[in-house]
Amino acid sequence: MQVSLQLLPLGACLLRWHHKVDALWHQTPRVTYTRTITQGPRAGTEETICRRGQRLVVDGAKATGEVLLKWYRKRVERALYSSFLFDTIVTDEGVVMPSILVDARLLMQQRSLTERTMRNHLAQLLKIGFIQRKKWHGRKRQFELWINPDFILQTDKKAVEKPVEADSGVYPIGEVISTNGIKFPPRELPELQKDLKSEIGQCAEIVTPDLSEKPFQEAEGRNQGVAARQAAKAEAGGHGAAAAAPTPPAPTPPAQTEKQAQYEAYVVSAWLLAKALLYPEHHFTPHQEQLALAAIRTGVYRDFHDPSFDFARYHQGVLRRLELVEKHFQKHAGRYYAPMPWAEIVKGRGYFDWENEKGFRGTMKWLLADQRAEHLAKVNRTIRQALGQLKLRRKLDRGEKTTRKPAKHILATTLTALYQHHAQAIEQLGGLPALNKFNLQVQTLLKRK
């Protein structure tokens, strides 16, 4: 049976959480014990004391739950009220609640907790059902949580309808842009390096426009038609005969029409994601929607002048940069903010204007740093896997016991052949620096007795 999802206000969500903790407190069984008074005028008498037992949720765990509840509600709100992200929750198979990826260090800093106290709070929240599922990642510094949706949603037995954003002149493109079907867009982002954190929220300082710096080379000769008409007019002279009736333009080929529609879909999808991540509480009128789309089309995609440019790959980078911007604003909440997408008074001061180097244009180096970090992590992961296989092959050669069953390709080769195979793959992936790092670790491995 299908259900209709309705997101509760933040105050109602926190009130539900308060009532839940209060009900658990009143359900705690009473503990009765007798003690003997040893001092004072009542010394030697016995008294019976009745009090509540150990609470299931302490005050600190309740406050931690409030922080997680705010994060989770914000995550669900973006998906429910965005036409582009709605399909990540309501799918053909039913309602799939998203998860949040929490940085343990960030949570401890915000709550002023030690690691042990934070783990105790999470254990209490998991025990009472506030956290339905928990999954650790990496070295247990990050964990993924699924919060009980009963604290943020009100469900009714009605059909699910895809939300249409009020006063919006933009059509949903969930069917136009196809995704990979695996949690798109990415939920959480890695921390940015300090030297790469540009103050993109401060748009008061405007750098001299430099239009030659573009994400791609513009096609040359785009005004050749205008120049030809001006030349023909000059040859005819000011008093020449009347010019012949202009020939109607040739119809646009179907392939070109499809490409233009795809370009427009890129612009709309980028704006929908930017509105969900950077302006979640701002209401845009239809006229403002068109201004934002024009700013993105001109300032981010440069009006799609170059037909040979790979806009599909560039568009994925734009979406990733928007997520990096959201991460930056969340970390510096109250200090930096997202200006309006277009220039309201002074030209070039809109957030997506190409002239504004401290706007969205400045996030290109964030994307490059993120890609380098991802590639480095892939190289290190490949080296660790290769060393693990070499250790296993060495134990087999020595006749030692192994804690796991070796794979078939490890059993069917020698230590030298296995090393050469991994060395070639690592050199192709990371070049000579990665190969040198791998060789140093292999030498350390062979020196061990």
N, C-alpha and C positions, 0 to 999 in steps of 0.2 A: 504494500500500500504506500502510495506517495504521500509526503507530508510537506507542509508549507513552513519555511524557516523564517523566523522573525527574531532579529537581534535585539536583546534587551538593552536599555540604557546602562551606562556604567554604574550609576548609583544603584539601580536595581540588581545588577550583578554582585556588587559588593554587599548589598543587603542580604541576598541569598546566601552568600558565603558566611556572613555574620550569624544568620539564623541557623545554619548548619553547625557551626562551632558551638553555638549556645545550646542547641539541642543535644549535642554530644556531651556537653558539660553536665546537663541535667540528667542524662542517662547514665552517668558514671555511678557505679554502686557506692554506697556509703560504707565506710570502714569504722568499726567500733572497737575501742580498746580501753582497758582500765589501767590507771597508773596510781601510784601512792605518792602523796605529797610528803616531802622530807624536810621542808623548811617552813618557817612562819608559824602563825597561830594554829593553822590547820595541819600541822605536821602529824603524820601517822594516819591520816584519813585517806580513803580511796575515792576516786572520782572516775566517772565514765565519760569518755570523750567520743563524740561521733562527728566524723568529717568525711568529705568526699575522697575518693581514691585518686589514683594517678590519672591525670587528664590525658586523653588521647591526642589532643592538639594543644600545645602550649601557646602562650601569647606570641612568642617569636615565630613559631611555625605559622600562626595565623597571619602575621604581617608578611612573611615570605609568600604565603598563598595569595595575598592581595597583589603583590608585585607580579607574580606569574599570571594571575587572572587578568590584570590590565594588559600585559603583553599579549596574551592569547586572544583576548577580545579584539584588540587592534589588528591582529593577524587575520582573524575571521572576518572582521568588518571590511577589510580591503578586498577580500575575495567575494563577499556577498554583494557589495554595492558597486562592483566593477564588472561591466559586461565582458571584459577580456579575461578576468580571473574567476568568473562565476562557475565556469565548467570544471575548475579544479576541485570544487566541493560537490556540486550536483552533477553526477555523471549518469550514464545510461544504466549502470549497475546499482544506483542509489546514491545516498548521501555519504560522502567520504570526508570526515573531519580532518583538517590539516594538523600539522604538528609545529612546534616551535623548537628551534635549536638554541639552547641557552649556554652562554659562556660562564663557566663556574666562577672564574675570577671576577667577571663583571658583576655577577650576582652577589658574591661575597663583599665586594667593594660597596655596592649600593646598599646592602643590608648591614654592613660593618660586622660580618660574621667570620668565624674561623672555618676552616674546611670541615672539621669534625661536626661543628654545630650545623652547618649547611646540610651535611649528609643526614643528620638526625631529623632535620625539618623535612627533607624530601622523603625520608622513610615514613614519617608520620602522615604526610599528605598522601603517600601511596597506599598506606594501610587503610585509610578511611574512604578511599575511592575518589578523592579530589583529582589525583593524577591516575589516569587509567593505565598508562603504560610509560615506561622509562627505558631509554636505550643510551648507553654510554658510547662515546666516540673518541678515538685517539687514545691519549694517555689519561682519560677520565677528566680532562679539563673541560670538555664540552659534552653535553648530553641532550638528547632529544626527548621532548615530553608531549604527551597527549593528555590534555585537560578534559575533564568531564564536561560535555557540552550542556548539561542541565543547568549549569551556573550562568550561561550567557545566552541561551536560545530558548525560545518559546515555540513549541511545535503544535500545529493543528492538523487535523486530518483533511487536508486540501491538496489540490494539485500544485506541483512546483512550477512556478513561472519564472522565466528569466527576467531579472530586473531591468527596467528601462530607466535610465538616468533622467531625472526631471529637467525640463528646459534645456535639453541638449539637442543640438542639430547634428550630432555625429552618429552615424549608424554603427551598430556593433559589428566587429569583424572577427568574431570567434570562429566563424566558418571560413573566412578568407585566409587567415594566417594559420597554417598547420604547425603544430608543435611536435616535440618528440614523444609526448604522452607520458613522460616521467617527471612528475612534480615540476611543471613549468609555470612561472619562472622559478629559479633557484630560491630556496627559502631564506637562507642566511648567508652571510658573506664573511670572508676573512678580514682580520684587522689590517688597516692600512699602515704603512710605514710613516714615521713622523716627518721625514723629509719630503714626503709626497703629499702631505695634507695641505692643499691650497685653500686659502680662505675664499671659497667660492660663494659664500653667503654675503660677503661684503662687496656690493656693487657700486659703492660711492666713488671708488677710485677707478677711473676709466682709462685704459691704455690706448695709445694712438692706434686707430684701426689699421690693420695690415691685411688687406683682402687677398694678397698673394698666397697666404698660408691656408691651405684647404685640405680636406681629407682626401681629395683626389684632384687630378688635373681636369679642368673644364675643357669641353670640346671647343676647338678653335673654329672660327668662321661661322659662329651662330647667327651673325647679323649680315650674312652675305646676301640674303634676299632683299633686305632694306637697301643695301648699297647698290644692288642691281637696279632697283626701281628709281633710286636717285640719279644714277647714270643715264638711264633711259629718258628721264624727265629733262636732264640737262641737254641731251642730244636733240630733243624735240624743240627746245627753245621756248622762250616765254610766249611768243606769238605763233607758234607752230599750229599745225592742224590738231584737231581733237584726237586724243589717243583712242585706240581701239578699246572696245569693252573688255575688261579683264576676264580672263578665263577662270572658271570656277576651280577652286582647289581640288586636288585629287583626294579621293576618299582615303581615310586612314586605314592601313592594313589591319586585319584582325589581330595579328601578333603584336603590333604596336599598341593597339587598344588594350589588350590583355596586360602588357607591360606597364602601361600607365595606371591601370587599375591596381596592379600589384604595388607600384610606387605609392599610390595614395593609401593603400592598406598599411604600408610601413609607417607612414606619417601618423595615421589614426591610432595604430597600435602603440606607437611610442608615446603619443599624447595620453592615451588611456592609462598606460602604466605610470607615466609621470604624474597624472592626476591622482592615482590611487596611492602612490608612494610619497610624493612631495606636497600635495595639496589635499589631504584626506578630509579636511574640515572646511574647505572653501567651496562655495557654490558659484559656478560660472554660468552666465547667461548664454543664449545661443550666439550672440554677437561676440562675446568674449571667447567662446569656443573656436569660432572661426579665426579670431586674431591669434590664438595660441597655435592653431594648426598652421597658419601662414608663417608664424615665427619659426616653428620646427621645420617646416618644409624648406624655408630659405636659409635659416641659420645652422641647421644640423645637417640636412641632406643637400644643401646648395642647389635646390631646384632640379636635381637629377639631370644635370647638363650632360654628363659623360655617359653615353649608352653602353660603353664597354666596361664600366666600373662594376665590381661585384657588390651590388647593394645588398644582397641577401646576407652576406657575411658582415658587412658594415652595420646592418640593422641589428644583428645579434650583439655586436659590440655596443651599440647605443643602449639596448635594453640592459646590458650588464653595467654600463656606466651609470644608469639611473639607479640601479640597486646600490652601487658604491656611494652615490650621493646620499641616498636615504640612510645608509649606515653612518656616514659622516655627520648628518644632521641629528641622528639619534644620539650619537656620542657627545655632541656639543649642543645639546638641547638648551634653549634659552640664550645662546650666544650667537649662533649662526641660524639663518633662516633661508627659505627659498623665495626669491623675489618673484614678481609677476612674470609669466613666460614671455610677454611682449613688452616693448618699450612704451611706457605710459605717457611720458612727457618728452624726455630727451632721447633722441634716436641712438640706438646701440646699447641701451642700458637694460634691455630685457634679458631675462636669464638665458634664453635660447638664442639670442642674437649672436651672430658670428663676430661682431666687433667687440663683444664683451669677453675679454680673455680670462676674466675671473668668474665667468659664468660656466655654462655647461661645456664650452669649448675647452676649458682648462682641465677637464676630467679625462682627456685622452691619455695623459701620462699615468693616470691611475689605472686605466685599463691595461696599459703596457706592463706596469709593475705587477698587476694581478696575474697577467698571463705568464710573466717570467717566474713568479712564485709557484704557479701551478705546474709549469714545466719542470722546475727544480724539484718539486715534490715527487713528480713522476719519475725523474731520474733516480732520486734517492730510494724510492720504493722498488725500482727495478734492481738496483744494486743490492738491497737487502734480500730480495728474493733469490738473486743469483748466489750470494754468499750462503744462504740457507741450503741450497741444493749442493753446493760444493762441500759444505760441512757433512751433509748426509752421505755423499759419495765417498768422502774420505773415511768416514766411520765404516762403511761397507768394505772398503779396501783393507782396513785394519781388523776386520772381523768383530767389531764392537757392536753392542746392542743399540738399536735405534728406538726412539720413542714413538715414531710414526712409521707407517708403511710407505716405502719409497715409491715414487711414480715409475711407470714403465720406461719412460725415456731416460730416467736416471739409472735404472738397472741395466739398460741396453747400451750404455756408453762408458767411457773411461773418464778419469779425472781431467786429463789433459784435453780431451775432445770437448768435455762439458765446459771447461774454462774458455776455450777458443770460441765456442758458440756464444757464450754470454758476453765475452769481450767484444765480439763483433757487433752484437745487438746494442750494447751500451755505448760503443763509439758512434754508431749511427744515430742514437737517440740524443746523446749529450756532447758529442765531440771528444776532443783530446782531454780536456779537464776531467770529464766524467770517467774516462778510461784510466787516467792516472789515479784518481781516487779509488777506483775499483782495484787496481793493481796493488796499491798500498795495503788495502784491507786483505787482499789475497795473500800477500807476503806475510802479514801478521798471522793469518790463519795457518800457513804452512810452518811457521816457526814454533807453533805450539806443539808440545809433545803429546 
